[in-house]
Amino acid sequence: PLTLEADEIRIIKWWVGASYVVHPDMKSQTGGMMTLGKGTAYGTATPQKLNTKSSTEAELVSVSNVLPQILWTRYSIDAQGYGTRDSIIYQDN
């Protein structure tokens, strides 16, 4: 069953990763997801727009790709009056 619960809206957790050189044009894939407790509240997967030289560089590009959504989410929650304390980004670099 799908479970969504916001147990702590003031702490936003993000998981960001990359798959190195998985497309025919030698570009990597960015993936990211956000939780506010139990279950995924937001998820994204997009091809990277540039070629990277290593899997480490692809991981850094993935954080750069997801960072605008991380900031927008934080500002949106703050604007609604809830106030966020932390945005934690987990990355497997």
Secondary structure, DSSP 8 states (H G I E B T S, - for coil): ----B-S-TTEEEEEEEEETT-STTS--EEEEEEESSBS-SEEEEEE-SS--SSHHHHHHHHHHHHHHHHHHHHHHHHHTT----EEEEEE--
